[in-house]
Amino acid sequence: MSGPRGTGPDPLASDREALTVDTFKALRERLYNHSGIALAPHKITMVQSRLAKRLRSLGLRTYEEYLRRLETPDDSEWSEFINALTTNLTSFFREGHHFTQLVELLKASPAPPRRLRIWSAGCSTGEEPYTLAMTLLKAFGQSAAIHILATDLDTAVLETAARGVYPEARIEGVEEAWKRFAFLRGTGDRKGMVRLRPEVRQLITFQQLNLLDERWDIDREPFQAIFCRNVMIYFDKPTQRRLLKRFHDALAPDGLLFVGHSEALLDTTLGFQSLGQTMYRRRTAP
């Protein structure tokens, strides 16, 4: 839960000390150890700016005080720390060819699964899993057993995603047919907002999850596809390899992995066959 956020001038701002290089390094290390996110060394100004809001909320004058606050692993400030330093950029039908290809590949399977399980790992504010839900619902119908797990480390974006309510401007680029199929327009004091239809929302389970956790608290039933797009760019190479091995284990035989356009898997030992356009099929053994 977010701490209190004032709206007036910050009375501590003139007295607050700047973020030192040593404290920045310590904060980077804690972020990496907790989440696997590897902040670049030149991000010190960004970190100072974003954490200044947290110092203001907590009434702290120095970043060293804030660092000490994070010494306790279960301190409630950890979620605020992660939320402040993660970037969430997404949209409906982003890299739209992935959704079209997902349907085509699932339908082309020689033994289509009775139950479709898809994982949106790093779902941000929900546009990706909702696009998956509406795409699969239209392709396979309401009688299909479709379950989408949508996870993110950031609790703030998960709250937005679970509500399924967005400003109408967020769907300006969505085709009219999809708007009619999946969205309800607000009226009265909700005018200018849209909500996902219940039949779309009910296909998704939103859950907070750290991809670096030693054990994932999710159903062990394998997934037919995992979407982890524009997430691994924040991890270093060893962390990426460990994560890809775990995704391999979580996928059904011939399961599909979709990554971001800048995240091509060049290592052929990881157990995935490239299908082009950053789409991959799980091979039997890595």
URMO-V961222 format. One line per field, one symbol per residue. ss: DSSP state (h for helix, s for strand, l for the rest). phi: phi as a letter, one per 40 degrees, with the letter a starting at -180 (. if undefined). psi: psi as a letter, one per 20 degrees, with the letter a starting at -180 (. if undefined). A space follows every 50 residues. Layout:
ss: ???
phi: ???
psi: ???
This chain:
ss: llllllllllllhhhlllllhhhhhhhhhhhhhhhlllllhhhhhhhhhh hhhhhhhhllllhhhhhhhlllllllhhhhhhhhhlllllllllllhhhh hhhhhhhhllllllssssssslllllhhhhhhhhhhhhhhllllssssss ssllhhhhhhhhhlssshhhhllllhhhhhhhsssllhhhllsssslhhh hllsssssllllllllllllllsssssslllhhhllhhhhhhhhhhhhhh sssssssssllllllllhhhlsssssllssssllll
phi: .cccbcbcccccdccccccccccdcccdccccccbgcbccdccccccccc cdccccccgcbbccccdcccccdbcccdccccccbbbbbaacfcfdcccc cdccccccccbdccbcbbbccgcfchcccccccccccccbgccccbbbcb bacccccccccccgbbcdccbdcccdcccccbbbccbgcbcgbbbccdcc cccbbcacacccdcbccbdcdcccabbbbfbcccbccccdcccccccdcc ccdgcbbbbccbbdccccccgbbcbgffbbbccdbc
psi: pqrqoriaqoiighipqqorgghgghggghgghhiipnpqhjjhgggggh ihhhgghikqhqhhggghhjhohjpiighhgghhjqpoorrpkplhhhhg hggghghiphnpqhpooqpnolicjihghhggghghghhiriiqnppppo qqhohghhggghhkpqqhhijhjpqhhhghhiqpqqrcijpjqqqpqhhg hiippppppoiiqhppmrpipqqhqpompkgiiiqrghggggghghgghi qrpjrqpprrijkpoioijikqppjqllpqpprgp.
